[in-house]
Amino acid sequence: MLSIHADGENRHRLEDSFGTEIGWIHGRAIGFAGMRTLHDAVHAAATGSRAFQAALRRQYPGWPQHEPTFDELRVVNDGAYDWISDGKVPLARLLRLKGEDARHGPFGLEFVLPSFASEGVAVVVAQSLGCALQAHLHPAPPTTFVDEAEAQPTSLSA
């Protein structure tokens, strides 16, 4: 479950079901943080790309269909950003996070919407991406407290 909260003009905060911030919408960029390895980020980009393209086809029926070639995925640089690409199309912008931004993992992804996409489309596409990427994100588990006086030992023997 993904919840989306307004966080300023054309900015939103994405939270998981525990209320942990896992992503953002800033204008036409939909981002997610919390991938621990580059391999995780590449795999998440491939998974997210499918959901991203499908959501755009639902919003814009004439949107061209592109299925990434997964065995060709690599990181490329366009002079300004690192992208995960299949050699034909950039799937997602690769983010190398530092400091507080990297609390759940040092890698993140941003999926960039076309220039004509509205804020409403960004929210709908973010919902689709959040569902698709849920297994790839590693937010810290929620803290639970157990009163040791109430904890009962359990036996695994039958």
C-alpha positions as CSV (number, residue, x, y, z in Angstrom):
1,M,0.0,0.0,0.0
2,L,1.4,3.3,-1.1
3,S,0.1,6.6,0.3
4,I,0.9,9.9,-1.4
5,H,1.0,13.2,0.5
6,A,1.2,16.7,-0.9
7,D,4.5,18.3,0.0
8,G,4.4,21.6,-1.7
9,E,3.6,22.8,-5.2
10,N,3.9,19.9,-7.6
11,R,5.8,17.9,-5.0
12,H,4.6,14.8,-3.2
13,R,6.0,12.4,-0.6
14,L,5.4,8.7,-1.1
15,E,5.1,6.5,2.0
16,D,4.7,2.8,2.5
17,S,2.0,1.2,4.7
18,F,4.1,1.9,7.9
19,G,4.4,5.6,7.1
20,T,8.1,5.3,6.1
21,E,9.0,7.7,3.3
22,I,10.1,5.6,0.3
23,G,9.9,8.0,-2.6
24,W,8.8,11.3,-4.1
25,I,7.2,13.1,-7.0
26,H,9.0,16.3,-8.0
27,G,7.4,17.7,-11.0
28,R,7.7,15.1,-13.7
29,A,10.2,12.8,-11.8
30,I,8.9,9.9,-9.7
31,G,11.6,8.6,-7.5
32,F,12.1,5.7,-5.1
33,A,15.0,5.1,-2.7
34,G,16.0,2.0,-0.8
35,M,18.0,-0.3,-3.1
36,R,21.0,-1.7,-1.4
37,T,23.1,-2.8,-4.4
38,L,23.5,-1.7,-8.0
39,H,22.2,-5.1,-9.1
40,D,19.0,-4.4,-7.0
41,A,18.6,-1.0,-8.7
42,V,19.0,-2.5,-12.2
43,H,16.5,-5.2,-11.5
44,A,14.1,-2.6,-10.0
45,A,14.5,-0.4,-13.0
46,A,13.5,-3.3,-15.3
47,T,10.5,-4.1,-13.1
48,G,9.5,-0.5,-12.7
49,S,9.9,0.2,-16.4
50,R,7.2,-2.4,-17.2
51,A,4.8,-0.8,-14.7
52,F,5.7,2.7,-15.9
53,Q,5.1,1.9,-19.6
54,A,1.8,0.1,-18.8
55,A,0.6,3.0,-16.7
56,L,1.4,5.5,-19.4
57,R,-0.4,3.3,-22.0
58,R,-3.5,3.4,-19.8
59,Q,-3.3,7.2,-19.6
60,Y,-2.3,7.8,-23.2
61,P,-3.7,5.0,-25.4
62,G,-1.3,6.0,-28.2
63,W,1.7,5.6,-26.1
64,P,4.3,3.4,-27.9
65,Q,4.9,0.0,-26.4
66,H,8.5,-0.7,-25.5
67,E,9.5,-3.9,-23.7
68,P,13.1,-3.6,-22.5
69,T,15.7,-6.1,-23.4
70,F,16.7,-7.3,-20.0
71,D,19.9,-9.1,-21.0
72,E,21.2,-5.8,-22.4
73,L,20.6,-3.6,-19.3
74,R,23.5,-1.4,-18.4
75,V,24.4,1.9,-16.7
76,V,25.1,4.7,-19.2
77,N,25.9,8.4,-18.6
78,D,24.4,11.2,-20.8
79,G,26.8,13.8,-19.5
80,A,24.6,14.9,-16.6
81,Y,23.0,11.8,-15.2
82,D,23.5,8.0,-14.9
83,W,20.7,6.0,-16.5
84,I,19.8,2.4,-16.5
85,S,19.2,1.6,-20.2
86,D,18.6,-1.4,-22.4
87,G,20.7,0.2,-25.2
88,K,17.6,1.7,-26.9
89,V,15.7,3.6,-24.3
90,P,16.7,5.0,-20.9
91,L,14.5,3.1,-18.4
92,A,15.2,5.1,-15.2
93,R,17.7,7.6,-13.8
94,L,20.1,6.0,-11.4
95,L,20.6,7.9,-8.1
96,R,23.6,7.4,-5.9
97,L,22.4,8.5,-2.5
98,K,24.5,9.8,0.4
99,G,23.9,10.8,4.0
100,E,20.4,10.8,5.3
101,D,19.0,10.0,1.8
102,A,20.9,6.7,1.9
103,R,19.4,5.5,5.2
104,H,17.5,2.6,3.4
105,G,20.2,1.9,0.7
106,P,22.7,3.8,-1.4
107,F,20.8,3.6,-4.7
108,G,17.5,5.1,-5.9
109,L,15.7,5.4,-9.2
110,E,13.8,8.2,-10.9
111,F,11.3,7.6,-13.7
112,V,10.8,10.7,-15.8
113,L,7.3,11.4,-17.2
114,P,6.8,13.0,-20.7
115,S,6.6,16.8,-20.7
116,F,2.8,16.8,-21.3
117,A,2.0,14.6,-18.3
118,S,-0.1,16.3,-15.6
119,E,0.3,16.2,-11.9
120,G,-2.7,13.8,-11.8
121,V,-0.9,11.4,-14.2
122,A,2.2,11.6,-12.0
123,V,0.1,10.4,-9.0
124,V,-1.5,7.6,-10.9
125,V,1.8,6.4,-12.4
126,A,3.5,6.7,-8.9
127,Q,0.8,4.3,-7.5
128,S,1.6,1.8,-10.2
129,L,5.3,2.1,-9.7
130,G,4.9,1.8,-5.9
131,C,3.1,-1.5,-6.3
132,A,5.6,-2.9,-8.8
133,L,8.6,-1.8,-6.8
134,Q,7.5,-2.8,-3.4
135,A,9.6,-6.0,-3.2
136,H,12.7,-4.1,-4.4
137,L,12.7,-1.4,-1.7
138,H,14.3,-2.0,1.7
139,P,13.0,0.6,4.2
140,A,13.8,0.0,7.8
141,P,11.3,-2.3,9.5
142,P,9.0,-0.6,11.9
143,T,10.1,-0.6,15.5
144,T,8.0,-2.7,17.8
145,F,8.4,-2.9,21.5
146,V,7.9,-6.1,23.5
147,D,7.3,-6.0,27.2
148,E,9.6,-8.7,28.4
149,A,7.5,-9.3,31.5
150,E,4.6,-10.3,29.2
151,A,6.7,-12.3,26.7
152,Q,6.1,-16.0,27.1
153,P,8.7,-18.7,26.2
154,T,7.5,-20.9,23.4
155,S,8.3,-24.5,22.7
156,L,8.9,-25.8,19.2
157,S,8.7,-29.5,20.3
158,A,5.5,-31.3,19.6
